[in-house]
Every structure is written in structure tokens, then in C-alpha cells.
Amino acid sequence: MLDLDTIDASVLLFRGQYATVRGAHEDEKKRLSILCGRLQSDATMVLRRMQPDNDDVPESVDELIASARKTLDDMQSCVTQIESLAKQRAELKPLAWR
């Protein structure tokens, strides 16, 4: 059994902070993966609509393009958050494991 009393309280605090930031970082990376899939889906649907059967006139893709733009905006926000969390995580790591 590990005697937690032998570990400096500040180290335990930093390890808790590191674990919290790490969890948020992993959650944002999962969110980015979902957003990438959504963007890929929008692109696939645009292509599908532009290739109708039997020489039909293609349907409008305006809402798909708008959705893709929104997804790109969400991706940019997510990427910014991932970068920030990665920096925070890197700063905490040497403090948590010294």
C-alpha cells in the first residue's frame, strides 16, 4: 500500500491538476474526431447531391455548405482549446512528477 503521507501535499495537488487537465485534453481530442467525421459526412453528402440519378437537376447544397462552415468554425475553436490544454498539461507535468 502506498503511504500518501510520504508524498508532498503540493505534488499531490499538482498531480490532481494534471489529471484534470489531461482528462479535458483527451475529451477535446475526441470532440475533434467527431467534428472531423461530421465534416467528412457533409462533403460526402454534397458530392452525392451533385450526382443525381437519371440526368435529374441536382438539389441545392446550401444547407450542407452552411453546416460544413459551422463545423469548420467548431473545429477551429476545438483546436485552439486542444493547443491551450496541451500547453497547460506540459507546464504541469514537471511539477506533478518531480
C-alpha positions in Angstrom: 0.0 0.0 0.0 1.2 3.5 -0.9 1.6 5.8 2.1 0.2 9.1 0.7 1.5 10.9 3.8 5.0 10.4 2.4 4.2 12.4 -0.7 4.4 16.2 -0.5 1.0 17.8 -0.5 2.0 20.2 -3.3 2.9 17.2 -5.5 -0.4 15.6 -4.9 -2.2 18.8 -5.7 -0.2 19.2 -9.0 -1.0 15.6 -9.9 -4.7 16.2 -9.4 -4.5 19.3 -11.6 -2.5 17.4 -14.2 -5.1 14.6 -14.2 -7.9 17.1 -14.6 -6.2 18.9 -17.5 -5.3 15.6 -19.1 -8.9 14.5 -19.0 -10.2 17.7 -20.6 -7.4 17.4 -23.2 -8.5 13.9 -24.1 -12.2 14.9 -24.2 -11.4 17.7 -26.7 -9.4 15.4 -28.9 -12.4 13.1 -29.0 -14.6 16.1 -29.8 -12.3 17.0 -32.7 -12.5 13.4 -34.1 -16.3 13.7 -34.1 -16.2 17.1 -35.8 -13.8 15.7 -38.5 -16.3 12.9 -39.1 -19.1 15.4 -39.4 -17.2 17.5 -42.0 -16.4 14.3 -44.0 -20.1 13.4 -43.9 -21.1 16.9 -45.2 -18.6 16.6 -48.0 -19.9 13.2 -49.0 -23.5 14.4 -49.0 -22.6 17.4 -51.2 -21.0 15.1 -53.7 -23.9 12.8 -53.6 -26.4 15.6 -54.2 -24.4 16.9 -57.2 -24.6 13.5 -58.9 -28.3 12.7 -59.1 -29.7 9.7 -61.0 -31.3 9.9 -64.4 -30.0 13.3 -65.5 -32.1 15.0 -62.8 -31.2 18.5 -61.7 -29.1 18.4 -58.5 -30.7 19.6 -55.3 -29.4 22.7 -53.5 -26.5 22.1 -51.2 -26.7 25.4 -49.5 -27.6 24.0 -46.1 -24.9 21.4 -46.4 -22.3 24.0 -47.1 -23.6 26.1 -44.2 -23.3 23.0 -42.0 -19.8 22.4 -43.1 -18.8 26.0 -42.4 -20.3 25.7 -38.9 -18.3 22.5 -38.4 -15.1 24.2 -39.5 -15.7 27.0 -37.0 -16.3 24.4 -34.3 -13.1 22.6 -35.3 -11.1 25.9 -35.1 -12.5 26.5 -31.6 -11.7 22.9 -30.6 -8.2 23.1 -32.0 -7.5 26.3 -30.1 -8.7 24.6 -26.9 -6.6 21.5 -27.5 -3.5 23.7 -28.0 -4.2 25.5 -24.8 -4.7 22.4 -22.8 -1.6 20.8 -24.2 0.5 23.7 -23.1 -1.1 23.7 -19.7 -0.5 19.9 -19.4 3.1 20.3 -20.4 3.6 23.0 -17.7 2.1 20.9 -15.0 3.9 17.6 -15.8 7.3 18.5 -14.3 5.6 19.9 -11.2 3.5 16.8 -10.7 6.4 14.3 -11.3 9.4 15.8 -9.6 
